[in-house]
Amino acid sequence: MPTGQSPWTILTLLRWTSRHFEEKGVSEPRASAEILLAHTLGLSRLDLYLRHDQPLTPEELARFKALIVRRRLGEPVAYLTGHKEFWSLDFLVTPAVLIPRPETEVLVEAVLHVLRGGGQGLQASAPSSETPPPTPYRASGREFEGRAREPRSPGPPLNPPLALDVGAGSGAVVVALAREMPDSAWVAVDISLAALQVARENARRHGVAERIAFLQGDLLAAIRPEPGFGLIVANLPYVPRKEWERLPKEIRDYEPKEALLGGEDGLALLAHLCREAHRYLHPGGWLALEMGLGQAEQVMGFLDETGAYDTLKTADDYQGIKRVVLARRS
């Protein structure tokens, strides 16, 4: 950052930082500059433009400069600020958890549709045990900012039974669904104690902690195999091993590998859950799974092999990728 510039105002800093990030190949250069400067000053992004001629103090400038250096090296914006928006909610994030993605909102939307007896945007699929060759997962290097949302309409009552989130991570999915279903009770499981601590704090901040029991365990190992759940949701690691080195640096070098890598073909954990989940679902209960590009048919094949489901549905994300598979226990 040039030292001769005086004074550095909000607008001059935004312009310089955006150009600097673009020259260094930083993804979403303008958004990165805005979010980091807003974080430094304790302002909203809108406030940056309302106060565009406000100069920074030397202390503020030093803090912002440190963030510029870290972002330039590839550190994700969400880890630099400690926050990420998901489902119009502000979530705390640390390097112990995967950063919530916009495509995971499709999982939340799909669950709400089927529980409300709808299905808009869902495609019914005939179960098939034929599994096509795996298609590589393609991760995006884009730093998603999250989408502003209008408040949800309550819709028909959900009357949800006990529900389970497997691989809770930051708690984004379980917290979002718990808020949408105010009478629901949840169990949230993750193998990482550090991730569970983040999830528990997010649940507390959003007023749903008293309805979520947090358990440390590997997939379903911490749960008694009884058909007590009416809903199981999971966003498990699904990146194939061969795709690991192709991931963007800010994902590969900073986000937890164990929250991304799903074995040789990306399906190891999904396959295991598909073959066991029906033992924990009562009749009519739903299993909802997020997955990567080209994995939906294989996942439906795993489910079909159990003979335990009478309905399979898929939901596309905003890029047309079959991102979610839902299965109803027969």
Beta strands, then each sheet from edge to edge (+ up, - down):
strand 1: 83-86
strand 2: 89-92
strand 3: 122-125
strand 4: 163-166
strand 5: 186-190
strand 6: 212-216
strand 7: 229-234
strand 8: 281-290
strand 9: 309-316
strand 10: 322-329
sheet 1: 1+ 2-
sheet 2: 3+ 9- 10+ 8- 7- 4- 5- 6-
end
